[in-house]
């Protein structure tokens, strides 16, 4: 945590210095208290009630988050060209309700497996790789509950590690870390790697040693861009999707896409492992990397197209980036 978040120096001479101090000492703690208090208050409540509260708290987001909702509508119209405006608005409301549920459920993630809230499909794809003793990259998607994916892997006894994304607010990062630690204590093995410069090298070493699978989310939002799937944009060699195929190519790892779709309105999920995406060997140059990215992109795009309202990145996606 200390490596990711450092207090800014006390500089009052310029506006940027004053803003940095304001964010660190005033805005971030205020937002942290606003998030931490409900998080702890929700923890003792029954899981279905937590889910319903999250949905209720999300009401009106389409009006409050105007720009984000406009981006979501634009992508929904692209993905559902035959839908009416009423159907688009229904999907948009479902999107915000889903996110409200998902973030409220951080308080109770560690119960999901024990309460039987996660069913599993496509496990044979994962087991075939494990039986062969091959390194494994699980290409995670932010569809449904990405944290239920963690809980499901732990419940299945899959030893895995993941490079998590640094959140803008250190207090929100503590909530996420605490929730994931409770999953690991409740279920099984799992290691979190901080998003530092050495994380990819550590991932390479762990994959080569076959100590654990790498859970790597390939549809991440970073520096103003949702890197995958392309959804009509030109493919580029950047983002987690590019790093995932490079790691797989360098280590001979199998790549298995996975996601935990919400089933119905309750806190119930279907953890799905898709068939292995073939990745070529190292040393084929830029063209080979692009072919591998295209293969992985083609495997995950139908999932987003089928369930856009459950995709976390729906309101962040921009076709011009």
KAPECOR-V619859 format. One record per residue. N is the residue number from 1. SS is DSSP state (hx for helix, st for strand, lp for the rest). PHI is phi in degrees with one decimal (NA if undefined). Layout:
BEGIN
N SS PHI
N SS PHI
END
This chain:
BEGIN
1 lp NA
2 lp -63.6
3 lp -71.2
4 lp -88.9
5 lp -127.3
6 lp -121.3
7 lp -63.5
8 lp -70.6
9 lp -67.4
10 lp -80.4
11 lp -118.3
12 lp -104.8
13 lp -71.4
14 lp -123.1
15 hx -64.6
16 hx -63.4
17 hx -66.1
18 hx -66.3
19 hx -64.7
20 hx -63.2
21 hx -67.1
22 hx -60.5
23 hx -61.3
24 hx -70.2
25 hx -95.8
26 hx -121.7
27 hx -63.9
28 hx -63.1
29 hx -61.8
30 hx -62.6
31 hx -63.9
32 hx -63.1
33 hx -63.3
34 hx -62.3
35 hx -88.9
36 hx -68.0
37 hx -60.3
38 hx -63.9
39 hx -59.0
40 hx -73.8
41 hx -67.0
42 hx -78.4
43 hx -56.5
44 lp -80.3
45 lp -79.6
46 lp -60.4
47 hx -56.0
48 hx -60.2
49 hx -67.9
50 hx -59.4
51 hx -62.6
52 hx -66.1
53 hx -63.3
54 hx -59.8
55 hx -65.4
56 hx -66.2
57 hx -67.4
58 lp -85.2
59 lp -60.8
60 lp 85.5
61 hx -61.8
62 hx -64.8
63 hx -87.6
64 hx -74.6
65 lp -105.7
66 hx -66.3
67 hx -65.6
68 hx -63.3
69 hx -66.4
70 hx -64.5
71 hx -64.5
72 hx -63.3
73 hx -60.4
74 hx -60.6
75 hx -71.7
76 hx -62.1
77 hx -65.1
78 hx -68.2
79 hx -80.4
80 lp -126.9
81 lp -62.3
82 lp -94.4
83 lp -79.6
84 lp -78.1
85 hx -63.8
86 hx -63.7
87 hx -68.0
88 hx -62.8
89 hx -64.6
90 hx -64.2
91 hx -65.3
92 hx -64.1
93 hx -62.8
94 hx -62.4
95 hx -61.9
96 hx -67.5
97 hx -63.6
98 hx -61.1
99 hx -65.6
100 hx -59.8
101 hx -60.4
102 hx -61.0
103 hx -72.4
104 hx -63.8
105 hx -71.1
106 hx -56.4
107 hx -69.1
108 hx -128.0
109 hx -56.2
110 hx -66.3
111 hx -92.2
112 lp -54.0
113 lp -70.0
114 lp -62.7
115 lp -85.3
116 lp 69.9
117 lp -92.5
118 st -123.7
119 st -97.7
120 st -123.3
121 st -128.7
122 lp 75.5
123 hx -61.4
124 hx -61.0
125 hx -66.6
126 hx -69.8
127 hx -65.6
128 hx -63.5
129 hx -68.6
130 hx -64.9
131 hx -65.0
132 lp -79.2
133 lp 71.5
134 lp -89.8
135 lp -62.6
136 st -136.5
137 st -110.5
138 st -93.4
139 st -83.6
140 st -74.8
141 st -123.2
142 st -84.7
143 st -110.4
144 st 73.6
145 lp -106.3
146 hx -64.4
147 hx -74.8
148 hx -65.4
149 hx -62.3
150 hx -59.0
151 hx -61.5
152 hx -66.2
153 hx -62.1
154 hx -63.6
155 hx -63.4
156 lp -78.7
157 lp 78.5
158 lp -82.0
159 lp -76.5
160 st -145.8
161 st -134.6
162 st -140.8
163 st -95.4
164 lp -82.4
165 lp -91.7
166 lp -71.6
167 lp -84.2
168 lp -62.3
169 lp -111.9
170 hx -64.4
171 hx -72.2
172 hx -65.1
173 hx -63.7
174 hx -65.5
175 hx -60.9
176 hx -62.8
177 hx -62.0
178 hx -63.8
179 hx -64.1
180 hx -69.5
181 hx -65.0
182 hx -65.6
183 hx -60.6
184 hx -64.2
185 hx -68.2
186 hx -79.8
187 lp -109.9
188 lp -178.2
189 lp -70.0
190 lp -177.9
191 st -126.0
192 st -103.3
193 st -104.6
194 lp -67.0
195 lp -76.9
196 lp -100.9
197 lp -63.1
198 lp -90.6
199 hx -64.0
200 hx -65.6
201 hx -67.1
202 hx -63.9
203 hx -59.8
204 hx -59.8
205 hx -64.6
206 hx -66.1
207 hx -66.1
208 hx -62.2
209 hx -78.9
210 lp 60.1
211 lp -69.2
212 lp -162.5
213 st -80.2
214 st -100.9
215 st -94.9
216 st -134.3
217 st -80.9
218 lp -94.9
219 lp -110.2
220 lp -73.7
221 st -103.1
222 st -150.5
223 lp 54.2
224 lp 81.4
225 st -134.7
226 st -88.3
227 lp -80.4
228 lp -158.4
229 lp -75.1
230 lp -69.4
231 lp 48.8
232 lp 95.2
233 lp -83.8
234 lp -64.3
235 lp -70.8
236 lp -131.5
237 lp -93.2
238 lp -160.5
239 hx 85.8
240 hx -64.1
241 hx -64.2
242 hx -70.4
243 hx -66.4
244 hx -64.1
245 hx -70.6
246 hx -66.5
247 hx -63.1
248 hx -64.0
249 hx -64.8
250 hx -75.3
251 hx -108.6
252 lp 74.7
253 lp -75.8
254 st -80.8
255 st -112.4
256 st -120.3
257 st -68.3
258 st -150.8
259 st -158.3
260 st -121.6
261 st -73.8
262 st -73.7
263 lp -108.4
264 lp 75.3
265 lp -92.2
266 lp -94.2
267 lp -85.0
268 lp -131.5
269 st -140.1
270 st -114.6
271 st -82.0
272 st -115.4
273 st -104.3
274 st -83.7
275 st -59.6
276 st -59.1
277 st -95.3
278 lp -64.2
279 lp -121.1
280 lp -74.4
281 lp -72.4
282 lp -70.5
283 lp 94.4
284 lp -100.0
285 hx 76.1
286 hx -60.8
287 hx -63.3
288 hx -65.7
289 hx -63.1
290 hx -63.5
291 hx -64.3
292 hx -66.9
293 hx -60.8
294 hx -62.2
295 hx -65.2
296 hx -69.9
297 hx -61.6
298 hx -67.4
299 hx -76.8
300 hx -93.9
301 hx -60.4
302 hx -60.6
303 hx -66.3
304 hx -65.5
305 hx -63.7
306 hx -77.9
307 lp -135.6
308 hx -63.8
309 hx -68.2
310 hx -101.3
311 st -92.8
312 hx -57.9
313 hx -86.6
314 hx -54.2
315 hx -85.3
316 lp -102.9
317 lp -66.5
318 lp -129.9
319 lp -69.2
320 lp -94.3
321 lp -128.3
END
